[in-house]
Amino acid sequence: MSTENISIKSQKLGEAVHEGWLMKRGEHIKNWRPRYFVLFKDGALLGFRAKPDPDQPLPDPLNDFTVKNVQLMKVERPKPNTFLVRGLQWTTVIERMFNAESAEIREGWINAIKIVSDSLKESESEMDTEIMEESSILSEVNRQITTTHEQLKMSVNSEGRDMMSMADAAEAARRDKISLEDFEFLKVLGKGTFGKVILCKEQRTRKLYAIKILKKEVIIQKDEVAHTLTENRVLQRCKHPFLTQLKYSFQTPFHLCFVMEFANGGELFFHLQQNRIFSESRTQFYGAEIILALGYLHEQCIVYRDMKELRYSFQTSDRLCFVMEFAIGGDLYYHLNKEVQLKRAGFSESRTCFYGAEIVSAVGYLHANNIIYRDLKLENLLLDKDGHIKIADFGLCKEDISFGDRTRTFCGTPEYLAPEVLEDNDYGRAVDWWGVGVVMYEMMCGRLPFYSKDHEKLFELILTGAIRFPSKLTAPARALLTGLLVKDPNQRLGGGPEDAQEIMQHEFFNNIDWEKLYRKEITPPFRPNVQSDTDTCYFDKEFTQAPVQLTPPSVRSGPLDTVDEMDEMQNNFVQFSFHNAVSSPLRDVNDTMDALE
C-alpha cells in the first residue's frame, strides 16, 4: 500500500469514514496484533493501540497506510474473516493482512475502503483533466523561454569556452583516466555476494588503500543499483575523521570500484571477540566518536543504515570500483571477541566510552548532513592504525532525512533492528541511536541485549523484552544504555530535534572534550599492534590468504537479444566516477562542530 504525506494532527475521530477494531498481521513477524483502525476520506488508514479520544487531535499512529489505488481480496486462511489490501509503496507491491471478528465486520471494512478508493480515483481523474489544460499553457511558456535562452547562448562570446583553467582541465583529464591499472593488488581483505575488498597500493603515490570492486551484473540482478549509487554519493559528500574516506570511484566495463582509506586496526567486532567486554571508559571513547559521526550524517539529511573516506570510484564494463582509506586495525567485532576469549568480559567502561564518543561523533556528522545510516553493528566499526573509529559500508544509508522526515524500507541486520522498523512503521533518525545503544551494550556487557537464533523470537524480544544489565555496570552506563534502547523512538535518547547533542550531554560522556575528540587529540585506550602499513593481522585469514584475482564476467551462450545489453547495463552507472582531491577531512573542524551545536 502506497504511503502518503497525510497530515494527522488536524484530524479527529469524528471525521472518520469508518472505524473499529481489527487484527493486523505483522509484515516481518507473522503474529496478529489488535489495532483500532480509522479510515478517512483522504485515504488515510491509521492504526492505534487503543481507541483515540474523539474530542482530541489524533495521537501518532502505530500504522499509517493509504487505501489509494488498492486491491481488496477476501480470504479464509490463515483465519476466517480475513481480507488483504494490496497496493504500491513507491514501486513495490505491498500486501497487508487484516482479520475481522465476523463476516459482517469484514464486509463493512471492505465496502468502506472500496468507496474511499473509488472516490480518490474519480478526483484524480478530474485533476488529470485540469493538468492537461494547464500543460498546454506551460508548454507555450517553456517554448518562449527556450527560444530566449538559445538567443542568449548565441550572443555569448566564444572565448567563454576557454574559461576553465589549465589546472582544472588537467585534473579533469587525470580523473577520467583512473583505472585498475593504477593500483597494485596486495591482499584480499574480504569477499561477498557483490564482489571483493582488496588491499592495494596506488602506483603513482605508493599510498595504501582498500579497493572495493563490485560486479555490475550482480548489482543489477539483486536490484541493488539504487543502494550502490547512494553509497557513492554519500561517500563523496562526507568528510569526517571517524568516517572512512573515499579517494576515487571509477568503473570498468564489468565492475564498479571504490578506492577507500585502509583502516588496518580491524573491526570492533574482532576486538570485542578478543576482550569479551570493553571497559566503560573504552566504550565511552568509541561511543563518542560514533555519535559525532552519525550526528554529522543526520545533519546532512542522511540516515546511516554503515564511514570510511572514499578516495576514488570508477567502473569497468562489469564491475564498480571504490578506492577507500584502509583501516588497518580491523573491526570491533574481532577485538571484542578477543577480549571475551581472554578475559570472559567485554571492554572496560572507559574504553567503551571512548569508542562510543567517536561513534556518536560520526553518526552526529551523518545526521548533520541529513543522512541516516541504518546498519550500525560491530562488523562495520573499524579501527585505524592509531585506534580511532572508522565507520564503514554506506550501502544502506538513506539521504535527505532530517528531523521529522520518515522512511519505511525494511533493511538492516536482524540483531540490530530498531522496534519501529519491525513494527512496519515509518521511521527516522532515531534508528541510528538504537544501533548505537546495541553496540555500546555489546562492548560493555559482552553480549547482545536481545538474542535468539529464531528470528521471530528475536524480533519479539526486541519489541517487548526488558533489558538486563550485569551488576558491575555503573549507574551512568545503565542510564545511557536504557535511554538509547527505549522502544518508542520519540522518547529515545537522541530522538528529538537536538539529535546527537542530547547524547553528547549525557553524564556518561562528562569527561569527553568533544572538540579535542574530533581533532583526534585524545589518546585512544587501545592501539592496534600492527608491524607495518600492509599488516593485515586483524583481518580474516580466509580472505587474506586467498589469491588476489577478479572473477571473470559470466559468458552468455547462444544468440544475443536485439537490445544491446552491455549499453543497457552501463546506463545504470552514468556519472559514477569520482576523485577526492582533498587530503584531510580536518579542514572543516569548526564548521562541523558548529553544525552539531
N, C-alpha and C positions, 0 to 999 in steps of 0.2 A: 504494500500500500504506500503510495507516494506520500511524503510528508510535506507540509506547507508551513510558511511563516504566519500562523494564525494567532492573533492576539487573544490571550486567555483572560488577562487581568480584568478587562472591561465586561466580560460575560458573567451572567448569573444563571443559577439553576433554573429559574423561572422562564428563561428564554429558550430552553431546550425543546427540540422537536420530539425527542424520545429519551427515556432514561430508565435505569433499573440495573439489577444485579445480573452478572454473567460470570461464568468461569472462563478464564483465558489460559490457554496452554502456552507455556514458555517456548520461545523460539529456539533457545540453545539448551536449557534444562527442560526436559519434556514433562514437567509436572503441571498440575492445574492450580491456578490461583484465583481466589474470588476478587472481583473488581466491580465497583459501581461505575457503570459507563453512562456517559451523557453525550447525546448526538445533537449537533447544532445545524442550522440551515446552511451555514457556510461550508459544511462538510467535515468539520472537526468532530472526531470521535475520541473523547477523553476518558481515561480510566483512573479511578481513585481507590485508595484502600478503604475509605469509609465514605458514606453519603455526605456530600458537601452541605453546608448551611445555606438554605435557599435565600436568605437575606444578605449574604456576604458575597464579595467577589470570589471567584473560584480559586482555590489554592493551586500550587503547581501539581500537575497530574503525574501519575506513575507511567501512564501510557498516553502518547499523543499521536494519533493517527488521523488520516483523512479518508473519506469514502468517495472522493472524486475519481471518476473513471475506474470503478472497481467491478469485479465479477463476484457473484454470490453463488454458493453451492451448498445444498443440504446433504449431510452425511449422517450415518448412524454408527460409525466407528471413529475413534475407539470407544465413544459413549453415545447412547441415544440422544436425540435432540441437539446434535452438534451442527454447526454451519461454518463454512470457510468464506473468508473475504480476501480476494486476491486482487492485487494491483501493482503498479510500478513504484519503486523507490529509486529515483533517478532513472537508470537504465536497467535495473534488476527487478525481476518479478518477485514480490514478497507475498507470502501466504500466511494469514493469521487465522487461528482456530479458536472458536468460541463455543461454549456449551450452555444451553438454557435449561431451566428447571423442568419445563414442559414444552410440548409441541406448540401450544398456543403462544407462549412467550417467545419461542424461536420465530414463529410466523410474524409476530408483531415487530421484532427487530429487523427481519428481512424486508418486510414491507416498508418500514421507516427508512432504512438505508437506501432502498431502491428509489423511493420518492425523492430523497435529497440528491442522490447521484444523478437521476434524470433531470432534476431541476438545474443542477450545475451544468449539465451538458447543454441545455437549452440556452442558458445565459451566456455560455462560452460561444455558442453558435452566433448569437446576436452580436457579441463582441468582435468575432471574426469579420462580420459584415462591415462593422464600423471601421475596423483596421484596414480592410481592403479599400474603403473610400478614402481614408486618411493617407494611405500609402501612395495613391496617385498624386496627391498634393506634394508629399515628401519627395517623390521621385523627380518632380519638376524642379523643386528647390535644389535637390542634390545635383541635377543636371547643370543648373546655372552655376552652382558653387564649383563643380568640376571644370567647367569652361573657364571661369575666372582664374582658377588655380593653374590651369595649363598656360594661360596667357602670362601669368606672373612668372612661371618657370622659364618661359621663352625669353623673358626680358632680363633674366639674371645673367650677369657677365660670366662667360665660360671659364674665366680664371678661377671662379669659386670652387671648381672641381679639384683644384690643386691645394686647397686649404689644409688638407691633412699633412702633418709634419712628416719628414722623412723617418723620424724615430718611430712614430705611430705606424707607418707603413711597414717598416722593417719588423716591428713587433707583431703586427697582424700576420705578416708572411711567415714568421717563425712559428707562431701559434698554430697555423694551418698545417705545418709540416710535422708536428709531434706525432710519433708513431711508435709501435712496439720495438722498432729497430733502435730507438733512442735509449733503451734500457737493457741492462744485463740481468738476467734472471738468476737468483741465488738459491732460494729455498721455498718450498710450498709451506704456507702458514695455515691454510685451511681450505676445505672443499665444501661445496653444497650443490643443491639442485641446479642452480643457475650458472655456476662456474667455480673459479678458484681465486684464492688470495695468495699472492706470491711476493716474497721479499725480493726487491730489485735495486739495482744501482743505476742512477742516471749517468749515461756516458759522458755528457758534457760537464756536469758539475761534480760527479763522483759521490753525490749525496744518496743516502738510502731512503727508499720509500716502500710502502706496501701497495702493490697494484692489484686492484680487484677487477678481474676480467670475466664479463658475463656474456653468455651466449644469447644472441638476439632471438634465435629461433625458439629457445625455451621460454624466454621472457614473453614472447607473443603467444606461444601455446598455453602458458599458465595465466594469461591475461594480466600480466604484471607491468605492462608498458607505462601506465599512469604512475604507479608507485616508483618505478625506476627513474622516470623523468622528474618526479617530485624530489627524490633523493638528490639528483644532480643539481636542481635549483636551490634546494636548502643548503647543500654543501657550498655552493658558490656564494650564497648570501652571508653565511655565518662566519664570523671571526671572533673566537673566544679562546682563552688559554686552556679551558677544560673540555673543549670540543675538538675532535680530530679534524685536522685541516686538509682540505682538498687542494692539491697543487695543479693537476691537469685533469681534464676529462676529454677523451677522444674516441674515435671509432674506427674499426676496420670493416671490411665487407660483412664479416660474420660475428664481430664482437663489439661490446661497449667496454671501455677501460676507464677506471677511476684510479688516479695516482694520488695516494694519501700519505700523510706523515706516518712513520713507523713507530708505534709505542711498544717497545720490546720488554716492558715491565710485566707483561702478561695481564690476563683478565683478573678482576677482583674475585670472580668465581673460583679461579685456580688458587689464589692466595687464601681465600676463606676455607677451601678444602684442606689446605695445609694447617691452618690455625684453629679450625672448627668455629671459633667466635673471635671477633675483634674486641679490643677494649673500648670503653665508651669514648675515650679521647681520640682513638684512631677512627672510630665510626663518626665522631663529630667532625673530624677533618675531612674525610671523604664526603660525608653528607653535605657539608658547607660548600665544597667545590661543585657538587652535583646541583645543589639548589641554585647557585649563581648561574650555572649554565642553562638549566631549564627555565629559570626566570627570564633570562635573555631571550630564549626561543619564544616564550609566551608573549613577550612584548613585540616580537616580530610577527605576531599572529600565526605562529607555527606550533602544533602540538607534537611533542616528541613521542611518536608511537613506537630513538635509539641514539659521539660527536667527535670525530677526528677531522682535521682540516683537509680539504680537497686541494691537491696541487695541480693536477691536470685531469681532464676527462676527454676521451677520444673514442672512436669506433672503427672497427674493421667491418668487412662485409657480413660477418656472422657473430661478432661479439661487441659488447660495450666495455670500455676500459676506464677505471677510476684509479688515478695515482694519488695515494693518500700518505700522510705522515705515518711513520712506523712507530707504534707504541711498544717498545722493546720489553716492557715489564710484564707482559702477559695480562690476563684478565683477573678480576677479583674472585671469580668462581674458583679458579685454580688456587689462588693464595688462601682463600678461606678454607678450602678443603685440606690444604697442607696444615693449617692451624688446627683444624678439628682433629686430624690424624695424630698430630704431635701432642697436643695439649688437652684433647677432648673438650675443647671450649672454642668459642669464636674469638673475634678481635676484642681487644680491650675497649672500654668506653671512650678513652682518649683517641685511640686510633680510628674508631668508628666515627667520632665527632669530626676528625679531620677529613676523612673521606666524604662524610655526609655533607660537610660545609662546601667542599668542592663540587659535589653533585648538585646541591641546591643552587650554587653559583651558576653552574652550566645550564640547569633547567630554567632558572630565572632569566638567563640570557635568551634562551629559545622563546620563552613566553613573551619577553620584551620585544621580540621580533614577530609576534603573533603566530608562533609555531607550537603545536603540541607534539609530543614525542611518541607516546603510546606503547613503547616496548622496553621500558626500563627493567633490566634484570642484570644479574652479576656478570653473565657472559658478555654483555655489551659495555661493561665498565673496565677499561684497560688502564694500566699504569705505564707512564713513560719511564725513561731511564733514571729519573730523579725520584720517582714515587708519586707523582701527581696524577690525578684522574684524567682520563680521556674517554669521553662517551663516543661510541662507535655505532655505525649502521643506522642510516636515516630512512630506510625503505618504508617504514610505517608512519612517518611524520605526516601531519595534516597542517596545511598552510591556511592563513587568513582566519585564525581562531583567536579572537581577543575575548575579554571578559564579557560574558553574556551570550557569546556565539556558541552554537552547538553543531555536533556532527553525530552520526549514528552507526558508522561502519563497525561490524564486529570483527576486531582484529587484536592481536597481541599474543602473549604466551599464557597458557591456562592458569598456572600458579600465581600469575601477577595481574590477572584481570580485575578491574575495579567492579564493585557491585552494580553500579549504574550501567556498565557495559553488558553485564549478564542479564540485567532486568529488561533488556530490549529498549532502553530509554535513550533519548538524546543525551549527549554528554559533552563536557567542555574541558577546560584546562585542569580541573581537579583530578582527572585520571592520572596525571603525571605525579601528583603528590601522594596518591595511593601507592604508586610504584616506588617512590622514594621511601615510604613507610615500610614496604615489604623488604626492600634490600637492606635498609638500616636494621630492621628486626633480625634478618638473617645474619648480618655482621655481628651483632651483639649476642644473639641467642643461639647461633649455630644451626638453626633450622628455619623452615618457612613458618609463618604464622598460621597458615591453613594448608593442609596437605592430605590428599588421598590419591591412590593410583586410579581409582574410579572417578572419571571426570564429573559425572553427575553429583557424586558425594562431595567432591572438591568444590564445585560451584555452589552447592547448598551450604557448605561451611563458610565460604566467602560471603554469602548473602545473609546468613543467620548466626554463624558461630561467634562465640566470645573469644577475645584474645587472652592468652595465658602468658605470664611473664616468669622467668627464673627469679628466685628470691634475691639474688645478688644485684639485680638491676637497681640503679639509683632512682629516686623519685623524679628528677628532671628527665631522665631517659624514658621512664614509663609514660610520663606526661606527653613527651614528644611523639612517641610511637602511637599512643592512644589517640592523639589529635590527628595524626596523619592517616590512621586506619579507621576513621569514622565512616560508617557505611553511607550516610547521607552526604553527597558531595557539597551541598550548600552549607553544611555545618563543619566540613572537614577543614583542618588547618591548611591555610593557603588557598582555600576555595573561594574567598571573597575577592573584591577588586584589588586589594593590596598584593595578592599573589605571593611571590617569593619573600617580600618584605615581612609578611606575617610570620613566616617560618624563621627568617634570619633574626627576628627579635625574640625568639623563644629562649627561655633561660638555659636550655641545653647548650646553646651556642654563645653563652655570655662571654666566654674568653676568646672568641674569634674576632680578630680585626679583619673585617671583610675587604677593605681596600688592600691591605697587605696580602691577604689571601689571593686576591685577584692578580696582584703583581708577582705572585709566587715568592714572596719574601718570608713565608712561614715554612720552616723545615718540615718535610713530611715525616711521619712516625716510622716509616719503613722505606728503605731504598733497595730496589731490586739488585741482586748480586749478579750483574752481567759483566762478562770479561771483555767484551768488545761491542762495537756498534752492530755487528752481524750476529751476536749471540741470540739464539732462539730457544734457550733452555726452558723458558716459561710457555712454550707452545707445544702442542701435542705432537709426539714423535711419529704418530701415524701419518701426519701431514709433512713434517719437516724432513723425513727420510724418504718421502715419495719422489719419483723423478719429476723434474721441472719441465713439463711439456703441456701443450694445449691439445685438447681433444679435437680431432678434425671434424668439420661440419658433416652432417648426415648427407649421404648421396642418394638422390632420387633415381629410381629405376623406371623405365618406361617413358612415354612421351610427356612433355610438359604441357601445362594448361596454356590457354591463349593469353591469359594475363601474365605479365612479367612479374613473377613472384619476388624476384630479387628487388626490383624497384618498389614493389608494394611493401616489403619488409623495411627497406631503407626509409620510406616515407614516415614511419613511426618515430624516427630518431633524427629529424632535421634539427639543426642548430644545437646539437648535443655538446660539441667540443668547447673546452674551457681551459684558460691558462691563468693561474693565480700569480700575478706579478708581485704581490705584496709579501714581504718577507716575514713580518711579525704581526700577530694579532694584537699586541700590546699597545699599538698606536692609539687605540680607541678606549683606553682605560677610563678616562674621565667621562666620556660620552656614555659608556656602558654603565658605570656606577651611578651616573645621574639618572639614567633611564630606570634603574632598579629602585631608586629612592622616591 
